Amino acid sequence: MIRAFVALGSNLGNPVQTIEDAVDAMAALRGSLLAAISSLYRTAPVGLRNQPDFINAVVALDTRLGARDLLDELFALEARFGRQRTIRNAPRTLDLDLLLHGDTVQDDPDVTLPHPRMRERAFVLAPLAEIAPELVIPGRGPVTELLAACADQRVHALARQQ
């Protein structure tokens, strides 16, 4: 199996419940096992500022799916949760980004790995560093160093629900 990391984000409806439900749905993906779940993080929107804050998290999946097949499954989950792709950085019910798929480095029209903007986003790096602090992102560097470079970005970990 290959270890993949997926970022989750939501800022419409009930984002906390949406993220929790999406994690449950990812745990049921064919050929995949949920390996780790980060805390939830509240973050300011990037790009379009006049919208609600986001709730973000990262999960680790051990999967038999190839990167393209996993991405297709993630797109199907987004659609199931009512995601409508309009403009970049628009508010959304659910956003799922494939961050890493093993050590794959790929840059083609369908799949770019590692995710091209993850190194610039504390809302991705903080939960990723929480569940994989020793991770070295291929071609980018240690996740903890990348997170330190984003120290000016506000992310707030939410208390875990019991």
N, C-alpha and C positions, 0 to 999 in steps of 0.2 A: 504494500500500500504506500501511497505517497502522502506526505503531510502538506496540506494546503491551508492557507489562511484567508479568511473572508471577512471583510469589514461590513458592518451593518449600520445604517443610519435611517432616521425617521424624524419628521417634524410636523406631520399632519395627523389629525385624529388623536388617538391615544398612543403616542410614540413608545412609551415604556411597554405597554401591552403588545404593541406591534412587534417590537424587537423580541420580546419573550416568545411570542407565537412564531416568529420567523426562525428563532433558534430551534424550537420544537420541530418545525417543518424541515430544517436542515438536518436534524438528527435522524429523520426518516428518509433522507435521500438514498436512492439505490446505490449500492456499492460503497457506502460511506459510513464512517463512524465518527461521532462527535468526540473530540479528544480534549478540548478545553474551551472555556467561555470566560471572557474578561468581565470585569465590572461594567456597569453602564456609566457613560460619561455624558455630561451636558456641555454642549459647545455652541459657540456663536456660528451663524451661517457664514459661508465663504462666498464671495461674489455678490449675489443679490442680498443686501443687508436687511431689507424691509420684509422680514419673515420671522416666524418663531425659531427659537433655538432648536438645535438638533439633539436627539439622544443617539449616542453611538456606542458600538461595542465591536469586538473582534472575536471570531471563533477559529479554532483549529479543527480541521477535519482530516481524518485519515481516509483516503479514498482510492478506489480502483479506477475512477473516472479520469480520462484524459482532461487536459485543460479546457479544450473546446467543449467537450461534453458537460463538464462541470459548469462552465459559464452558461451554457444553454439551460441547465437545470436552475441556475440562479436567476436568469431572465424569466423563466416560467414562474418561479416563486414570486418575483417582483410583480408580475402580471396578476397572479392570484391574489395578491394583497392590494390590488388597485393602482399600481404604479402606472402613471402616464408620462411618457417621455415627451416633454415639450422643449423648453430651453434649458441650457446647461445651468446648473446650480439653482434650479427652481425648487420650491417646496415639493416634498414628496412623501407619500405614505410609507414607502420602503425603498431603500437604495442598498443594493448588494454589490460589492466590488471584490473581485478575485484579486487578492494582493500578491500571493505567491502560490506556486504549484511546485513543490519540491525545490530543486535548484534550477528549474527551467528559466532560461533567458530566451525570450522570444519577442520579436517585433514584427508583426504582420497586421494586415487590416482587421483580422478577426480577434486576435488575442495579443496583448502586450504584457509581458511579464519580465521582471516585477512590475507591478502597477506603476505607471509613469509618474504619478504625482504623490505617491505615498510618502516619499522622503521629505515632502514640504508640509505635511499635515500632522500636527500634534494630535488631532482627534482620531487619527489612525495609529500613529506611533505610540501614544500612551497606552491604549489597551493592548496593542501588540506586544509592547515591552513588558506589560504585566504578565502575560501568559507565556512569553518566550524571551526572557531577558538576555539569554546568551545568543540569540539569533543574529546571524550575519546575513544581510540582504545582498544577494549576488549583484556585484557591480556597484553597490551603493555603500556598504559598510555595516558596522554593528548598529542594531536598532537603538541601543541606548545613546550612542553618539549622535545619531540622526535626530533623536528626540531632544537632546540637549541643544542642538542647533535651532530648534523651534521653541525655545524657552519663552519667547515673547507672545506666543499664542495661548489664549486662555482655554483650559479644559478643566472641568470639575467632575471628579468621581462622585457618583451617587452612592449612598449607603445601600448595601446589599439587603434585599428583603428576605426575611426568614420564612 
